[in-house]
Amino acid sequence: MQEQGVKSQLFINRSEERHTRLVNQYTPFIFAVLEDLIKGEERRTEKTSIQVGTDVYLLRQI
C-alpha cells in the first residue's frame, strides 16, 4: 500500500476479547485514534497504545 502512496497504520489488540465487545468497550480509544489521524497528531494515540514499529501499535491494556 505504501508503494501506491496509501498511508496505513496497524493497531493490534493483545486481549482475547471478541470484536463486538472490543468496539463497545474501547469506543473512546477508536475515536481518539481517528481524531489523531484526521489532525495528523499522535498525542491521543500515544496515551492508548505502544508503538512497536513503523505505523504499528499495540493497544495498551485499559
Predicted model as a PDB file, atoms N, CA, C, CB and O in Angstrom, pLDDT in the B-factor column:
MODEL        1                                                                  
ATOM      1  N   MET A   1       0.822  -1.188   0.000  1.00 66.00           N  
ATOM      2  CA  MET A   1       0.000   0.000   0.000  1.00 66.00           C  
ATOM      3  C   MET A   1       0.862   1.247   0.000  1.00 66.00           C  
ATOM      4  CB  MET A   1      -0.933   0.001   1.194  1.00 66.00           C  
ATOM      5  O   MET A   1       0.551   2.230  -0.672  1.00 66.00           O  
ATOM      6  N   GLN A   2       1.961   1.199   0.768  1.00 70.00           N  
ATOM      7  CA  GLN A   2       2.828   2.373   0.821  1.00 70.00           C  
ATOM      8  C   GLN A   2       3.447   2.663  -0.533  1.00 70.00           C  
ATOM      9  CB  GLN A   2       3.922   2.178   1.861  1.00 70.00           C  
ATOM     10  O   GLN A   2       3.648   3.824  -0.889  1.00 70.00           O  
ATOM     11  N   GLU A   3       3.754   1.606  -1.299  1.00 80.00           N  
ATOM     12  CA  GLU A   3       4.304   1.806  -2.629  1.00 80.00           C  
ATOM     13  C   GLU A   3       3.319   2.518  -3.548  1.00 80.00           C  
ATOM     14  CB  GLU A   3       4.704   0.476  -3.231  1.00 80.00           C  
ATOM     15  O   GLU A   3       3.720   3.166  -4.515  1.00 80.00           O  
ATOM     16  N   GLN A   4       2.033   2.396  -3.246  1.00 81.00           N  
ATOM     17  CA  GLN A   4       0.995   3.050  -4.030  1.00 81.00           C  
ATOM     18  C   GLN A   4       0.635   4.425  -3.466  1.00 81.00           C  
ATOM     19  CB  GLN A   4      -0.244   2.173  -4.087  1.00 81.00           C  
ATOM     20  O   GLN A   4      -0.278   5.081  -3.967  1.00 81.00           O  
ATOM     21  N   GLY A   5       1.350   4.866  -2.423  1.00 82.00           N  
ATOM     22  CA  GLY A   5       1.097   6.170  -1.829  1.00 82.00           C  
ATOM     23  C   GLY A   5      -0.033   6.190  -0.819  1.00 82.00           C  
ATOM     24  O   GLY A   5      -0.532   7.258  -0.464  1.00 82.00           O  
ATOM     25  N   VAL A   6      -0.444   5.008  -0.349  1.00 77.00           N  
ATOM     26  CA  VAL A   6      -1.525   4.914   0.630  1.00 77.00           C  
ATOM     27  C   VAL A   6      -0.907   4.726   2.011  1.00 77.00           C  
ATOM     28  CB  VAL A   6      -2.505   3.740   0.286  1.00 77.00           C  
ATOM     29  O   VAL A   6      -0.162   3.774   2.243  1.00 77.00           O  
ATOM     30  N   LYS A   7      -1.224   5.648   2.931  1.00 78.00           N  
ATOM     31  CA  LYS A   7      -0.698   5.559   4.291  1.00 78.00           C  
ATOM     32  C   LYS A   7      -1.646   4.709   5.132  1.00 78.00           C  
ATOM     33  CB  LYS A   7      -0.517   6.976   4.919  1.00 78.00           C  
ATOM     34  O   LYS A   7      -2.863   4.888   5.078  1.00 78.00           O  
ATOM     35  N   SER A   8      -1.092   3.800   5.895  1.00 80.00           N  
ATOM     36  CA  SER A   8      -1.908   2.957   6.764  1.00 80.00           C  
ATOM     37  C   SER A   8      -1.213   2.795   8.105  1.00 80.00           C  
ATOM     38  CB  SER A   8      -2.171   1.577   6.115  1.00 80.00           C  
ATOM     39  O   SER A   8       0.005   2.937   8.215  1.00 80.00           O  
ATOM     40  N   GLN A   9      -2.016   2.493   9.127  1.00 79.00           N  
ATOM     41  CA  GLN A   9      -1.498   2.205  10.454  1.00 79.00           C  
ATOM     42  C   GLN A   9      -2.181   0.955  10.953  1.00 79.00           C  
ATOM     43  CB  GLN A   9      -1.718   3.396  11.430  1.00 79.00           C  
ATOM     44  O   GLN A   9      -3.362   0.737  10.684  1.00 79.00           O  
ATOM     45  N   LEU A  10      -1.445   0.128  11.683  1.00 80.00           N  
ATOM     46  CA  LEU A  10      -1.968  -1.124  12.204  1.00 80.00           C  
ATOM     47  C   LEU A  10      -2.001  -1.055  13.727  1.00 80.00           C  
ATOM     48  CB  LEU A  10      -1.115  -2.327  11.723  1.00 80.00           C  
ATOM     49  O   LEU A  10      -0.995  -0.743  14.365  1.00 80.00           O  
ATOM     50  N   PHE A  11      -3.171  -1.350  14.305  1.00 79.00           N  
ATOM     51  CA  PHE A  11      -3.331  -1.407  15.753  1.00 79.00           C  
ATOM     52  C   PHE A  11      -3.695  -2.842  16.116  1.00 79.00           C  
ATOM     53  CB  PHE A  11      -4.424  -0.391  16.257  1.00 79.00           C  
ATOM     54  O   PHE A  11      -4.652  -3.404  15.584  1.00 79.00           O  
ATOM     55  N   ILE A  12      -2.916  -3.431  17.032  1.00 78.00           N  
ATOM     56  CA  ILE A  12      -3.108  -4.817  17.424  1.00 78.00           C  
ATOM     57  C   ILE A  12      -3.645  -4.861  18.841  1.00 78.00           C  
ATOM     58  CB  ILE A  12      -1.792  -5.617  17.309  1.00 78.00           C  
ATOM     59  O   ILE A  12      -3.084  -4.243  19.746  1.00 78.00           O  
ATOM     60  N   ASN A  13      -4.726  -5.587  19.030  1.00 75.00           N  
ATOM     61  CA  ASN A  13      -5.309  -5.766  20.344  1.00 75.00           C  
ATOM     62  C   ASN A  13      -4.706  -7.012  20.973  1.00 75.00           C  
ATOM     63  CB  ASN A  13      -6.855  -5.869  20.265  1.00 75.00           C  
ATOM     64  O   ASN A  13      -4.795  -8.095  20.393  1.00 75.00           O  
ATOM     65  N   ARG A  14      -4.096  -6.884  22.141  1.00 72.00           N  
ATOM     66  CA  ARG A  14      -3.444  -8.015  22.810  1.00 72.00           C  
ATOM     67  C   ARG A  14      -4.417  -8.895  23.582  1.00 72.00           C  
ATOM     68  CB  ARG A  14      -2.382  -7.509  23.748  1.00 72.00           C  
ATOM     69  O   ARG A  14      -4.073 -10.024  23.930  1.00 72.00           O  
ATOM     70  N   SER A  15      -5.599  -8.418  23.851  1.00 71.00           N  
ATOM     71  CA  SER A  15      -6.535  -9.206  24.657  1.00 71.00           C  
ATOM     72  C   SER A  15      -7.257 -10.230  23.790  1.00 71.00           C  
ATOM     73  CB  SER A  15      -7.556  -8.288  25.358  1.00 71.00           C  
ATOM     74  O   SER A  15      -7.147 -10.214  22.564  1.00 71.00           O  
ATOM     75  N   GLU A  16      -7.990 -11.110  24.438  1.00 71.00           N  
ATOM     76  CA  GLU A  16      -8.726 -12.151  23.727  1.00 71.00           C  
ATOM     77  C   GLU A  16     -10.192 -11.782  23.547  1.00 71.00           C  
ATOM     78  CB  GLU A  16      -8.615 -13.473  24.467  1.00 71.00           C  
ATOM     79  O   GLU A  16     -11.029 -12.659  23.336  1.00 71.00           O  
ATOM     80  N   GLU A  17     -10.509 -10.499  23.627  1.00 67.00           N  
ATOM     81  CA  GLU A  17     -11.895 -10.067  23.527  1.00 67.00           C  
ATOM     82  C   GLU A  17     -12.412 -10.172  22.105  1.00 67.00           C  
ATOM     83  CB  GLU A  17     -12.039  -8.646  24.024  1.00 67.00           C  
ATOM     84  O   GLU A  17     -11.664  -9.994  21.144  1.00 67.00           O  
ATOM     85  N   ARG A  18     -13.672 -10.458  21.984  1.00 66.00           N  
ATOM     86  CA  ARG A  18     -14.293 -10.542  20.667  1.00 66.00           C  
ATOM     87  C   ARG A  18     -14.438  -9.150  20.066  1.00 66.00           C  
ATOM     88  CB  ARG A  18     -15.664 -11.237  20.754  1.00 66.00           C  
ATOM     89  O   ARG A  18     -14.448  -8.150  20.784  1.00 66.00           O  
ATOM     90  N   HIS A  19     -14.548  -9.098  18.779  1.00 63.00           N  
ATOM     91  CA  HIS A  19     -14.597  -7.812  18.069  1.00 63.00           C  
ATOM     92  C   HIS A  19     -15.722  -6.918  18.579  1.00 63.00           C  
ATOM     93  CB  HIS A  19     -14.768  -8.044  16.572  1.00 63.00           C  
ATOM     94  O   HIS A  19     -15.481  -5.746  18.869  1.00 63.00           O  
ATOM     95  N   THR A  20     -16.944  -7.437  18.696  1.00 65.00           N  
ATOM     96  CA  THR A  20     -18.068  -6.590  19.090  1.00 65.00           C  
ATOM     97  C   THR A  20     -17.859  -6.008  20.480  1.00 65.00           C  
ATOM     98  CB  THR A  20     -19.371  -7.383  19.046  1.00 65.00           C  
ATOM     99  O   THR A  20     -18.169  -4.840  20.716  1.00 65.00           O  
ATOM    100  N   ARG A  21     -17.336  -6.810  21.400  1.00 66.00           N  
ATOM    101  CA  ARG A  21     -17.082  -6.304  22.749  1.00 66.00           C  
ATOM    102  C   ARG A  21     -15.966  -5.264  22.724  1.00 66.00           C  
ATOM    103  CB  ARG A  21     -16.716  -7.462  23.704  1.00 66.00           C  
ATOM    104  O   ARG A  21     -16.040  -4.257  23.429  1.00 66.00           O  
ATOM    105  N   LEU A  22     -14.937  -5.499  21.920  1.00 63.00           N  
ATOM    106  CA  LEU A  22     -13.839  -4.546  21.797  1.00 63.00           C  
ATOM    107  C   LEU A  22     -14.363  -3.193  21.328  1.00 63.00           C  
ATOM    108  CB  LEU A  22     -12.769  -5.074  20.822  1.00 63.00           C  
ATOM    109  O   LEU A  22     -14.031  -2.160  21.909  1.00 63.00           O  
ATOM    110  N   VAL A  23     -15.169  -3.198  20.294  1.00 67.00           N  
ATOM    111  CA  VAL A  23     -15.705  -1.949  19.756  1.00 67.00           C  
ATOM    112  C   VAL A  23     -16.551  -1.241  20.803  1.00 67.00           C  
ATOM    113  CB  VAL A  23     -16.536  -2.214  18.490  1.00 67.00           C  
ATOM    114  O   VAL A  23     -16.452  -0.023  20.951  1.00 67.00           O  
ATOM    115  N   ASN A  24     -17.371  -1.972  21.524  1.00 72.00           N  
ATOM    116  CA  ASN A  24     -18.235  -1.365  22.539  1.00 72.00           C  
ATOM    117  C   ASN A  24     -17.441  -0.815  23.715  1.00 72.00           C  
ATOM    118  CB  ASN A  24     -19.245  -2.380  23.039  1.00 72.00           C  
ATOM    119  O   ASN A  24     -17.763   0.262  24.216  1.00 72.00           O  
ATOM    120  N   GLN A  25     -16.408  -1.527  24.168  1.00 74.00           N  
ATOM    121  CA  GLN A  25     -15.654  -1.104  25.341  1.00 74.00           C  
ATOM    122  C   GLN A  25     -14.627  -0.022  25.033  1.00 74.00           C  
ATOM    123  CB  GLN A  25     -14.964  -2.285  25.951  1.00 74.00           C  
ATOM    124  O   GLN A  25     -14.329   0.805  25.895  1.00 74.00           O  
ATOM    125  N   TYR A  26     -14.089  -0.013  23.831  1.00 75.00           N  
ATOM    126  CA  TYR A  26     -12.993   0.886  23.517  1.00 75.00           C  
ATOM    127  C   TYR A  26     -13.379   2.000  22.558  1.00 75.00           C  
ATOM    128  CB  TYR A  26     -11.863   0.112  22.944  1.00 75.00           C  
ATOM    129  O   TYR A  26     -12.540   2.495  21.805  1.00 75.00           O  
ATOM    130  N   THR A  27     -14.649   2.395  22.583  1.00 80.00           N  
ATOM    131  CA  THR A  27     -15.112   3.478  21.713  1.00 80.00           C  
ATOM    132  C   THR A  27     -14.275   4.741  21.897  1.00 80.00           C  
ATOM    133  CB  THR A  27     -16.585   3.784  21.987  1.00 80.00           C  
ATOM    134  O   THR A  27     -13.908   5.352  20.894  1.00 80.00           O  
ATOM    135  N   PRO A  28     -13.950   5.173  23.122  1.00 80.00           N  
ATOM    136  CA  PRO A  28     -13.105   6.366  23.275  1.00 80.00           C  
ATOM    137  C   PRO A  28     -11.746   6.197  22.590  1.00 80.00           C  
ATOM    138  CB  PRO A  28     -12.899   6.677  24.761  1.00 80.00           C  
ATOM    139  O   PRO A  28     -11.231   7.147  22.000  1.00 80.00           O  
ATOM    140  N   PHE A  29     -11.162   4.998  22.663  1.00 79.00           N  
ATOM    141  CA  PHE A  29      -9.893   4.726  22.003  1.00 79.00           C  
ATOM    142  C   PHE A  29     -10.032   4.889  20.489  1.00 79.00           C  
ATOM    143  CB  PHE A  29      -9.399   3.312  22.348  1.00 79.00           C  
ATOM    144  O   PHE A  29      -9.209   5.545  19.852  1.00 79.00           O  
ATOM    145  N   ILE A  30     -11.060   4.298  19.929  1.00 82.00           N  
ATOM    146  CA  ILE A  30     -11.268   4.354  18.482  1.00 82.00           C  
ATOM    147  C   ILE A  30     -11.447   5.792  18.029  1.00 82.00           C  
ATOM    148  CB  ILE A  30     -12.487   3.513  18.074  1.00 82.00           C  
ATOM    149  O   ILE A  30     -10.840   6.202  17.039  1.00 82.00           O  
ATOM    150  N   PHE A  31     -12.264   6.566  18.727  1.00 85.00           N  
ATOM    151  CA  PHE A  31     -12.467   7.967  18.364  1.00 85.00           C  
ATOM    152  C   PHE A  31     -11.190   8.784  18.525  1.00 85.00           C  
ATOM    153  CB  PHE A  31     -13.577   8.572  19.210  1.00 85.00           C  
ATOM    154  O   PHE A  31     -10.918   9.673  17.718  1.00 85.00           O  
ATOM    155  N   ALA A  32     -10.402   8.488  19.562  1.00 84.00           N  
ATOM    156  CA  ALA A  32      -9.146   9.218  19.782  1.00 84.00           C  
ATOM    157  C   ALA A  32      -8.160   8.961  18.645  1.00 84.00           C  
ATOM    158  CB  ALA A  32      -8.516   8.813  21.128  1.00 84.00           C  
ATOM    159  O   ALA A  32      -7.514   9.887  18.154  1.00 84.00           O  
ATOM    160  N   VAL A  33      -8.049   7.710  18.233  1.00 82.00           N  
ATOM    161  CA  VAL A  33      -7.141   7.373  17.134  1.00 82.00           C  
ATOM    162  C   VAL A  33      -7.616   8.023  15.841  1.00 82.00           C  
ATOM    163  CB  VAL A  33      -7.039   5.842  16.959  1.00 82.00           C  
ATOM    164  O   VAL A  33      -6.807   8.574  15.094  1.00 82.00           O  
ATOM    165  N   LEU A  34      -8.899   7.967  15.569  1.00 86.00           N  
ATOM    166  CA  LEU A  34      -9.432   8.601  14.361  1.00 86.00           C  
ATOM    167  C   LEU A  34      -9.185  10.107  14.372  1.00 86.00           C  
ATOM    168  CB  LEU A  34     -10.933   8.318  14.227  1.00 86.00           C  
ATOM    169  O   LEU A  34      -8.817  10.689  13.351  1.00 86.00           O  
ATOM    170  N   GLU A  35      -9.388  10.733  15.525  1.00 90.00           N  
ATOM    171  CA  GLU A  35      -9.142  12.171  15.625  1.00 90.00           C  
ATOM    172  C   GLU A  35      -7.670  12.494  15.383  1.00 90.00           C  
ATOM    173  CB  GLU A  35      -9.578  12.692  16.999  1.00 90.00           C  
ATOM    174  O   GLU A  35      -7.353  13.468  14.700  1.00 90.00           O  
ATOM    175  N   ASP A  36      -6.767  11.682  15.942  1.00 86.00           N  
ATOM    176  CA  ASP A  36      -5.333  11.880  15.691  1.00 86.00           C  
ATOM    177  C   ASP A  36      -5.010  11.734  14.211  1.00 86.00           C  
ATOM    178  CB  ASP A  36      -4.501  10.882  16.509  1.00 86.00           C  
ATOM    179  O   ASP A  36      -4.249  12.528  13.658  1.00 86.00           O  
ATOM    180  N   LEU A  37      -5.586  10.722  13.565  1.00 84.00           N  
ATOM    181  CA  LEU A  37      -5.338  10.519  12.135  1.00 84.00           C  
ATOM    182  C   LEU A  37      -5.812  11.715  11.313  1.00 84.00           C  
ATOM    183  CB  LEU A  37      -6.035   9.243  11.649  1.00 84.00           C  
ATOM    184  O   LEU A  37      -5.119  12.161  10.398  1.00 84.00           O  
ATOM    185  N   ILE A  38      -6.978  12.223  11.640  1.00 89.00           N  
ATOM    186  CA  ILE A  38      -7.534  13.363  10.906  1.00 89.00           C  
ATOM    187  C   ILE A  38      -6.675  14.609  11.106  1.00 89.00           C  
ATOM    188  CB  ILE A  38      -8.981  13.641  11.356  1.00 89.00           C  
ATOM    189  O   ILE A  38      -6.418  15.356  10.162  1.00 89.00           O  
ATOM    190  N   LYS A  39      -6.234  14.822  12.348  1.00 91.00           N  
ATOM    191  CA  LYS A  39      -5.454  16.033  12.663  1.00 91.00           C  
ATOM    192  C   LYS A  39      -3.964  15.864  12.419  1.00 91.00           C  
ATOM    193  CB  LYS A  39      -5.675  16.427  14.101  1.00 91.00           C  
ATOM    194  O   LYS A  39      -3.207  16.827  12.544  1.00 91.00           O  
ATOM    195  N   GLY A  40      -3.524  14.642  12.068  1.00 85.00           N  
ATOM    196  CA  GLY A  40      -2.100  14.398  11.849  1.00 85.00           C  
ATOM    197  C   GLY A  40      -1.299  14.465  13.132  1.00 85.00           C  
ATOM    198  O   GLY A  40      -0.135  14.864  13.120  1.00 85.00           O  
ATOM    199  N   GLU A  41      -1.913  14.076  14.242  1.00 85.00           N  
ATOM    200  CA  GLU A  41      -1.255  14.107  15.553  1.00 85.00           C  
ATOM    201  C   GLU A  41      -1.061  12.686  16.068  1.00 85.00           C  
ATOM    202  CB  GLU A  41      -2.082  14.942  16.568  1.00 85.00           C  
ATOM    203  O   GLU A  41      -1.524  11.723  15.458  1.00 85.00           O  
ATOM    204  N   GLU A  42      -0.374  12.570  17.193  1.00 82.00           N  
ATOM    205  CA  GLU A  42      -0.204  11.262  17.840  1.00 82.00           C  
ATOM    206  C   GLU A  42      -0.410  11.346  19.343  1.00 82.00           C  
ATOM    207  CB  GLU A  42       1.182  10.700  17.543  1.00 82.00           C  
ATOM    208  O   GLU A  42      -0.181  10.365  20.051  1.00 82.00           O  
ATOM    209  N   ARG A  43      -0.835  12.488  19.839  1.00 84.00           N  
ATOM    210  CA  ARG A  43      -0.888  12.650  21.300  1.00 84.00           C  
ATOM    211  C   ARG A  43      -1.913  11.737  21.967  1.00 84.00           C  
ATOM    212  CB  ARG A  43      -1.205  14.086  21.643  1.00 84.00           C  
ATOM    213  O   ARG A  43      -1.642  11.224  23.053  1.00 84.00           O  
ATOM    214  N   ARG A  44      -3.070  11.515  21.364  1.00 83.00           N  
ATOM    215  CA  ARG A  44      -4.051  10.601  21.945  1.00 83.00           C  
ATOM    216  C   ARG A  44      -3.625   9.152  21.717  1.00 83.00           C  
ATOM    217  CB  ARG A  44      -5.451  10.852  21.344  1.00 83.00           C  
ATOM    218  O   ARG A  44      -3.794   8.301  22.591  1.00 83.00           O  
ATOM    219  N   THR A  45      -3.076   8.883  20.543  1.00 81.00           N  
ATOM    220  CA  THR A  45      -2.619   7.534  20.207  1.00 81.00           C  
ATOM    221  C   THR A  45      -1.535   7.082  21.181  1.00 81.00           C  
ATOM    222  CB  THR A  45      -2.091   7.484  18.757  1.00 81.00           C  
ATOM    223  O   THR A  45      -1.533   5.925  21.603  1.00 81.00           O  
ATOM    224  N   GLU A  46      -0.622   7.966  21.543  1.00 83.00           N  
ATOM    225  CA  GLU A  46       0.461   7.618  22.469  1.00 83.00           C  
ATOM    226  C   GLU A  46      -0.056   7.262  23.853  1.00 83.00           C  
ATOM    227  CB  GLU A  46       1.445   8.765  22.576  1.00 83.00           C  
ATOM    228  O   GLU A  46       0.586   6.489  24.565  1.00 83.00           O  
ATOM    229  N   LYS A  47      -1.197   7.805  24.249  1.00 83.00           N  
ATOM    230  CA  LYS A  47      -1.760   7.510  25.568  1.00 83.00           C  
ATOM    231  C   LYS A  47      -2.439   6.144  25.602  1.00 83.00           C  
ATOM    232  CB  LYS A  47      -2.756   8.592  25.966  1.00 83.00           C  
ATOM    233  O   LYS A  47      -2.536   5.524  26.661  1.00 83.00           O  
ATOM    234  N   THR A  48      -2.907   5.678  24.456  1.00 81.00           N  
ATOM    235  CA  THR A  48      -3.699   4.457  24.431  1.00 81.00           C  
ATOM    236  C   THR A  48      -2.993   3.263  23.802  1.00 81.00           C  
ATOM    237  CB  THR A  48      -4.960   4.710  23.703  1.00 81.00           C  
ATOM    238  O   THR A  48      -3.515   2.148  23.838  1.00 81.00           O  
ATOM    239  N   SER A  49      -1.811   3.481  23.226  1.00 86.00           N  
ATOM    240  CA  SER A  49      -1.118   2.370  22.576  1.00 86.00           C  
ATOM    241  C   SER A  49       0.390   2.551  22.665  1.00 86.00           C  
ATOM    242  CB  SER A  49      -1.550   2.249  21.110  1.00 86.00           C  
ATOM    243  O   SER A  49       0.889   3.622  23.010  1.00 86.00           O  
ATOM    244  N   ILE A  50       1.100   1.481  22.347  1.00 87.00           N  
ATOM    245  CA  ILE A  50       2.565   1.474  22.359  1.00 87.00           C  
ATOM    246  C   ILE A  50       3.033   1.217  20.934  1.00 87.00           C  
ATOM    247  CB  ILE A  50       3.137   0.390  23.353  1.00 87.00           C  
ATOM    248  O   ILE A  50       2.621   0.238  20.311  1.00 87.00           O  
ATOM    249  N   GLN A  51       3.892   2.090  20.416  1.00 89.00           N  
ATOM    250  CA  GLN A  51       4.400   1.898  19.065  1.00 89.00           C  
ATOM    251  C   GLN A  51       5.492   0.837  19.077  1.00 89.00           C  
ATOM    252  CB  GLN A  51       4.936   3.227  18.482  1.00 89.00           C  
ATOM    253  O   GLN A  51       6.455   0.934  19.837  1.00 89.00           O  
ATOM    254  N   VAL A  52       5.333  -0.184  18.223  1.00 91.00           N  
ATOM    255  CA  VAL A  52       6.298  -1.284  18.173  1.00 91.00           C  
ATOM    256  C   VAL A  52       7.013  -1.368  16.825  1.00 91.00           C  
ATOM    257  CB  VAL A  52       5.598  -2.601  18.461  1.00 91.00           C  
ATOM    258  O   VAL A  52       7.891  -2.209  16.635  1.00 91.00           O  
ATOM    259  N   GLY A  53       6.643  -0.514  15.915  1.00 88.00           N  
ATOM    260  CA  GLY A  53       7.262  -0.494  14.594  1.00 88.00           C  
ATOM    261  C   GLY A  53       6.742   0.703  13.825  1.00 88.00           C  
ATOM    262  O   GLY A  53       5.943   1.481  14.347  1.00 88.00           O  
ATOM    263  N   THR A  54       7.186   0.855  12.598  1.00 85.00           N  
ATOM    264  CA  THR A  54       6.713   1.957  11.775  1.00 85.00           C  
ATOM    265  C   THR A  54       5.222   1.766  11.510  1.00 85.00           C  
ATOM    266  CB  THR A  54       7.512   2.045  10.441  1.00 85.00           C  
ATOM    267  O   THR A  54       4.815   0.827  10.826  1.00 85.00           O  
ATOM    268  N   ASP A  55       4.423   2.665  12.058  1.00 84.00           N  
ATOM    269  CA  ASP A  55       2.963   2.634  11.899  1.00 84.00           C  
ATOM    270  C   ASP A  55       2.323   1.348  12.416  1.00 84.00           C  
ATOM    271  CB  ASP A  55       2.609   2.812  10.447  1.00 84.00           C  
ATOM    272  O   ASP A  55       1.271   0.944  11.920  1.00 84.00           O  
ATOM    273  N   VAL A  56       2.947   0.693  13.412  1.00 88.00           N  
ATOM    274  CA  VAL A  56       2.382  -0.498  14.055  1.00 88.00           C  
ATOM    275  C   VAL A  56       2.312  -0.242  15.556  1.00 88.00           C  
ATOM    276  CB  VAL A  56       3.238  -1.780  13.741  1.00 88.00           C  
ATOM    277  O   VAL A  56       3.306   0.147  16.168  1.00 88.00           O  
ATOM    278  N   TYR A  57       1.141  -0.460  16.151  1.00 87.00           N  
ATOM    279  CA  TYR A  57       0.912  -0.154  17.549  1.00 87.00           C  
ATOM    280  C   TYR A  57       0.230  -1.320  18.244  1.00 87.00           C  
ATOM    281  CB  TYR A  57       0.077   1.114  17.689  1.00 87.00           C  
ATOM    282  O   TYR A  57      -0.541  -2.052  17.624  1.00 87.00           O  
ATOM    283  N   LEU A  58       0.513  -1.496  19.543  1.00 86.00           N  
ATOM    284  CA  LEU A  58      -0.191  -2.438  20.403  1.00 86.00           C  
ATOM    285  C   LEU A  58      -1.109  -1.646  21.303  1.00 86.00           C  
ATOM    286  CB  LEU A  58       0.798  -3.311  21.234  1.00 86.00           C  
ATOM    287  O   LEU A  58      -0.697  -0.650  21.897  1.00 86.00           O  
ATOM    288  N   LEU A  59      -2.342  -2.077  21.407  1.00 83.00           N  
ATOM    289  CA  LEU A  59      -3.296  -1.428  22.295  1.00 83.00           C  
ATOM    290  C   LEU A  59      -2.895  -1.678  23.736  1.00 83.00           C  
ATOM    291  CB  LEU A  59      -4.728  -1.934  22.033  1.00 83.00           C  
ATOM    292  O   LEU A  59      -2.682  -2.824  24.131  1.00 83.00           O  
ATOM    293  N   ARG A  60      -2.788  -0.607  24.533  1.00 78.00           N  
ATOM    294  CA  ARG A  60      -2.474  -0.766  25.960  1.00 78.00           C  
ATOM    295  C   ARG A  60      -3.670  -1.411  26.654  1.00 78.00           C  
ATOM    296  CB  ARG A  60      -2.121   0.612  26.624  1.00 78.00           C  
ATOM    297  O   ARG A  60      -4.813  -1.212  26.242  1.00 78.00           O  
ATOM    298  N   GLN A  61      -3.410  -2.166  27.686  1.00 69.00           N  
ATOM    299  CA  GLN A  61      -4.495  -2.731  28.482  1.00 69.00           C  
ATOM    300  C   GLN A  61      -5.195  -1.590  29.205  1.00 69.00           C  
ATOM    301  CB  GLN A  61      -3.965  -3.802  29.494  1.00 69.00           C  
ATOM    302  O   GLN A  61      -4.559  -0.836  29.943  1.00 69.00           O  
ATOM    303  N   ILE A  62      -6.468  -1.463  29.003  1.00 56.00           N  
ATOM    304  CA  ILE A  62      -7.241  -0.364  29.607  1.00 56.00           C  
ATOM    305  C   ILE A  62      -8.045  -0.886  30.765  1.00 56.00           C  
ATOM    306  CB  ILE A  62      -8.171   0.305  28.574  1.00 56.00           C  
ATOM    307  O   ILE A  62      -8.765  -0.124  31.410  1.00 56.00           O  
TER     308      ILE A  62                                                      
ENDMDL                                                                          
END                                                                             
